[in-house]
């Protein structure tokens, strides 16, 4: 089985390891993680706080 991980998977793992504090309420989510969606030339990473439902978005545009 291959251990290859795309650059996008590695970036999501970095967010999962370090970016779990909600900027709105301060809750630290130790169970969840960032969701990744893609559309055309964009890769969007989103964290949804399970306490207050605030959404933090990071987006990469591929050109």
QUIZITA-V17749 format. One record per residue. PSI is psi in whole degrees, -180 to 180 (NA if undefined). Layout:
# QUIZITA-V17749
psi: (PSI/PSI)
This chain:
# QUIZITA-V17749
psi: (138/143/12/133/133/161/-32/-38/-40/-39/-42/-42/-37/-45/-45/-34/-30/-16/59/9/128/127/-18/-50/-11/-1/137/115/107/-10/-36/-163/-172/139/147/131/152/150/111/-117/24/143/122/128/130/138/124/120/126/-12/-50/2/17/147/127/131/136/135/136/134/127/127/NA)
